[in-house]
Amino acid sequence: MKQYEMRFTGSGGQGVILASVIIAEAAVLSGRHTVQSQAYGPEARGGTSKAETIISPEAILFSKVVSPDFLLALTQGSLDKYAEGLSPDAVVMADDTLTVPESLTGNCVISIPILRTAREKVGKEMTANIVAVGAINAALGLFPAEILRQAVRRHIPKGTEALNDKALAEGERLVPAGARVCGGCA
């Protein structure tokens, strides 16, 4: 695996920072090097938020994401704001309610119902971040399922394990079995 730069975006309260932390945790549990950073507007909820994670098989010498290989977008504003500077072969995963800018047509775009799945299939829209984590792993093949499940469990409140297991499984179902898209990150 090469060094992989990931950007997670949405609005405050959607859990994109936690999604990034969980992916970073899974990288550590897998024996890889990782760094994770986050930024959000002055609004605690509702403002644009961004988190970034770098995963590498070797020591990471520069801890800033320069040219993301992956972008998750849960809101139109965050997609429009943070889609710049993607690597030419970046994978873009966007909620299916978003309009992907024409500037990204050369990228691999995965448009899936993340928010609707959390709301309708899991039963809680606040699980959209965990749905996204499951979909990301299914699409990119980053980690064994058990490692990802362990990472999720380390960052969720006690008593929500079954709900989050369901969210993770529903996210995995959004990407067809064995269909690692656009070459993934291998």
N, C-alpha and C positions, 0 to 999 in steps of 0.2 A: 504494500500500500504506500502510495506517495503521501506527502503532506496534503491535508485537505482543509480548506478554509470555508467556514459556514457562517451564514448570516440569517438570523431569525427576526422577523419583523411583524408588528401588529400594533394594537393600541394597548395602553396601560390597562391591566386587569385581565388580559387574555392569556397571560402565562407564558409568553414567548421567552422571557428570561429563564423561567423554570425549565422550559423545554431545552434550552441551550445548556443549562446546568446538568440536566439529566443526560444529555448526549455526551457532555464532557466527563461525567461520572462513569458512564459506560466505557468510555475510552480508557480511563484509568483502570477500571476493573478488567479490561482486555489487555492490560500491559502496555498501552501506548502512552505517548506523551501528549499533553493537552494544555491549552490555556483557554480561559473563558473571560469575556468582558461584556459589559452592558452599558446602555445609555438610554435615557428616556427624558421626555420633556418635563416641564415643571408640574404638570398635572399628574397626580398620583394615579388617577384612573381616567381613561379616555384620550390622553395624549399619545402621540406616537412613541413606540418603544422599539429598541433594537438591542439584540444580544448577538455576540459573535463567539465562535468556538473554532479553534485550530486543533486538528488531530494529526499526529505524526508518529511514524515508527522510530524516529530519532529525536534528539533534543531540539527544541524549538528555539531558534536564535533570535527571532524577531516576533514579538507577541501581538502585533497588530495585523488584522486582516487587511490585505492589500487588494487582492483580486479574487473575490469569493468564487468557489467552485459550486456552491449551493446557496440558494435563497429560498426561505420560507416567507410567504406573505399572507397574512390573515385579513388585512384591510386594504382598501384601494389607496388610501393616503400613504400607507407604509410601502406598498409596492411602488408607487410613483416616486416616492422620496428615496428609497434605498436600493433601487435596481441598478444604479449607476456603478460602473467599474467592475462588473462581473467578468469572470474569465470567459473567453469565447465559447468554451464548451460547458459552461455552467448549467446545472440543473436548477430550474425554477419550479417550486411547488407553490401553487396559489389556490386559495379557496375558490371554488367554481363560481362564486358570485362576482368575482373580480374581472375587470377587463384588462387583459395583459397588453401593455404597450407594444406597438409595432416594432420598437427598437429591440425587443426580445425575441422576435420571430426566429432568429438564427439559433437561439438556445433551445435546449430540451425543456419543454414546458409541460408540467403535470398539473392539470386543473381538476381538483377533486373536491367533493362536498365535506370538507373538514368540519365547519361550523354546524351544518345541518345534521351530520352524523352524530356529533356530540349532543345536539339538542334532541333529535328524534330517536336515534338508536340506543344511545347510552342513557339519555334522559336528563342530562345536565350539560348545558352549554359551557359551563366552566371547565369541562374536561376536554375542550378542544385542543389544548396544548398536548395532552397525552395521546389523543387521537392522531395529532400531527406527528408526534414522536414515533408511533407505530407505523404510520405511513412512510415516514422518512426512512426508517430502517428497512421496511419492506422494499422500498424503491432502490435504495443505495447498497443494501447488504453490508452495513457497517459492523454489526455485532450479532453474536448468537442470541436467540430470543431470550434465554434465561439470564444472560448478562444484562440485557436491556430491562428485563423485569426487575432484577435486583436493583438497578440504578433508579428506576421509578420508585420502588418501595422505600429507598433511602430518603426520598424527598417529598413524600406525601403524608398527610396526617393519619395517625392510627385510626382504624375503623373505616378507612376509605379504600382498603385494598381491593375488595371485590369490584367496586365501581371503577377504579383505575385499571384493573386487569381487563375489564370489559372494554374500556376506552382504548387501551392498547391493542386489543384483539380487533376491535372495529376499525381502527386505523390501519392495521395490517391488511384487513380485507379490502380496503380501498384500492390497493395495488394488487393486480392479479398475481396469484401464486407463481413464484419462480420467474416473474417478469421484472428483473432488475432493469430499470430503464436507462437508456442513454449511456450505457457503459458503467454506470455507478461510479465508484471511487477506487476500483481495484487497480 
